[in-house]
Amino acid sequence: MMLTKLRRKFVLINMSLVTLVLLIVFGVQFWSTAQRLENDSYNALSRVLDRGVNDKPARVPIGGGAPDDHGDFMPWTQAMFVVQLDASGAVVSVMADNVEVAEDTVAAAVAQVKSAGKARGTLTGEGLRYAVRHTDTGDKIAFVDLTSERRTLASQALTALLVGLGGLLAFFGVSLFLAAWALRPVERAWRQQQQFIADASHELKTPLTVILANTGILLSHPEDTIAAQRKWLDHTHDEAERMKKMVEDMLFLARSDAAPQGSVRAPFDLSDAVWGCLLPFEPVAFERGVELISDVAPALTVTGDEGQLRQLMVILLDNACKYAGKGGSVHFLLERTPEKAVISVHNTGAPIPPDDLPHLFERFYRADKSRARENNVGGYGLGLSIAERIVTGHKGKIAVESSAERGTTFTVTLPIK
């Protein structure tokens, strides 16, 4: 529902902006055309007053070195007439070449011009534009009919309307496509957030159910000693520790989402940090019947958050030891390239299905959903998400390869500087 409203708002804003732009463009164009037609009509009126409406326009030569100045040329393409008044303001004559003008129209037009008292203007009701020339014998008024000009403007307005509607319709389709394309990451993030909330709720429900069940058993036997109920207390403690670990992992991911560059970065010896993570895992690997092999380049210094990078290596080692299988092996490699430090953690065991590989770093994703956390195999599906976030936060890259022949290998590259 929220995404639908957001998509509609996106389209509405786009369409509003495009409509505004089209209105401005067509409005300026319409105004420019109207001003040009008005200026042309006033120029024609001025020339008529200078030469007379019955005078034929000068011929314009074409070719043969014709002069560039054709300013005296005026084609009689508009319906025009000139009214000559005497000194008292009475109509003396009406000169018209290509129009017939009724006497009442002439009288009304002249009366409006006198009433306006302006040298030129427009008589909207009569559909005329005029210009007045004062002479010693009386005023001379030239009129031009606005029918042709209005038709031109109406035609342009209709064309602009059709083009505008067509453009808006086309851009509406484009806006729908752009809205779907632009909001796709938001929609994906929204789905991931909803899935995250659902998964987190499900994962928290299990330890809470166990804790409530165990406390219920304890409360039902108030006469028993703590030693007698030690089993239920241990289960409650284990589930509380699991829940605490999961909450801490979720808080880490939430903090890294809010401020991915918020950790303290400083140079430190990555080789020493690797040994500090490998040594505690030797007894873990021994208990699981897994051979732990290490190959660590000495004195390799990087700049970053030492605590986070230690957490990264613990996650990769723990993951490898869990899935290496009894009698399998884990090979931890740290090597230096000219510009990068490369961490490679390889383990034997069942390969990860190809369909699961693209999703391994998603939160709460577990490739083998049949593994039980109660047997200390598998987790909540947050470890690799945290590992991926740590690596990207250090401007590095993490990748995974898995096959039946080669086993599973996680490779991390980190910039040395």
MOWO-V713713 format. One record per residue. RES is the residue in one small letter. BURIAL is 1 if it has 24 or more other ideal C-beta (glycine too) atoms within 12 Angstrom, else 0. Layout:
res burial
RES BURIAL
RES BURIAL
//
This chain:
res burial
m 0
m 0
l 0
t 0
k 0
l 0
r 1
r 0
k 0
f 1
v 1
l 0
i 0
n 1
m 1
s 0
l 0
v 1
t 0
l 0
v 0
l 1
l 0
i 0
v 0
f 1
g 0
v 0
q 0
f 1
w 0
s 0
t 1
a 1
q 0
r 0
l 1
e 1
n 0
d 1
s 1
y 1
n 1
a 1
l 1
s 1
r 1
v 1
l 1
d 0
r 1
g 0
v 1
n 0
d 0
k 0
p 0
a 0
r 0
v 0
p 0
i 0
g 0
g 0
g 0
a 0
p 0
d 0
d 0
h 0
g 0
d 0
f 0
m 1
p 0
w 1
t 0
q 1
a 1
m 1
f 1
v 1
v 1
q 1
l 1
d 0
a 0
s 0
g 0
a 0
v 1
v 0
s 0
v 1
m 1
a 1
d 0
n 0
v 0
e 0
v 1
a 0
e 0
d 0
t 1
v 1
a 0
a 0
a 1
v 1
a 0
q 1
v 1
k 0
s 0
a 0
g 0
k 0
a 0
r 1
g 1
t 1
l 1
t 0
g 0
e 1
g 0
l 1
r 1
y 1
a 1
v 1
r 1
h 0
t 0
d 0
t 0
g 0
d 1
k 1
i 1
a 1
f 1
v 1
d 1
l 1
t 0
s 0
e 1
r 1
r 0
t 0
l 1
a 0
s 0
q 1
a 0
l 0
t 0
a 1
l 0
l 0
v 0
g 1
l 0
g 0
g 0
l 1
l 0
a 0
f 1
f 0
g 0
v 0
s 1
l 0
f 0
l 0
a 1
a 0
w 0
a 0
l 1
r 0
p 0
v 0
e 0
r 0
a 0
w 0
r 0
q 0
q 0
q 0
q 0
f 1
i 0
a 0
d 1
a 1
s 0
h 0
e 1
l 1
k 0
t 0
p 1
l 0
t 0
v 1
i 1
l 0
a 0
n 1
t 0
g 0
i 0
l 1
l 0
s 0
h 0
p 0
e 0
d 0
t 0
i 0
a 0
a 0
q 0
r 0
k 0
w 1
l 0
d 0
h 1
t 1
h 0
d 0
e 1
a 0
e 0
r 1
m 1
k 0
k 1
m 1
v 0
e 0
d 1
m 1
l 0
f 1
l 1
a 0
r 0
s 1
d 0
a 0
a 0
p 0
q 0
g 0
s 0
v 0
r 0
a 0
p 0
f 1
d 1
l 1
s 1
d 0
a 1
v 1
w 1
g 0
c 1
l 1
l 0
p 0
f 1
e 0
p 0
v 0
a 1
f 0
e 0
r 1
g 0
v 1
e 1
l 1
i 1
s 1
d 0
v 1
a 1
p 0
a 0
l 1
t 0
v 1
t 0
g 1
d 1
e 1
g 0
q 1
l 1
r 1
q 1
l 1
m 1
v 1
i 1
l 1
l 1
d 1
n 1
a 1
c 1
k 1
y 1
a 1
g 0
k 0
g 0
g 1
s 1
v 1
h 1
f 1
l 1
l 1
e 1
r 1
t 0
p 0
e 0
k 1
a 1
v 1
i 1
s 1
v 1
h 1
n 1
t 1
g 1
a 0
p 1
i 1
p 0
p 0
d 0
d 0
l 0
p 0
h 0
l 1
f 1
e 1
r 1
f 1
y 1
r 1
a 1
d 1
k 0
s 0
r 0
a 0
r 1
e 0
n 0
n 0
v 0
g 1
g 1
y 1
g 1
l 1
g 1
l 1
s 1
i 1
a 1
e 1
r 1
i 1
v 1
t 0
g 1
h 1
k 0
g 1
k 0
i 1
a 1
v 1
e 0
s 1
s 0
a 0
e 0
r 0
g 1
t 1
t 1
f 1
t 1
v 1
t 1
l 1
p 0
i 1
k 0
//
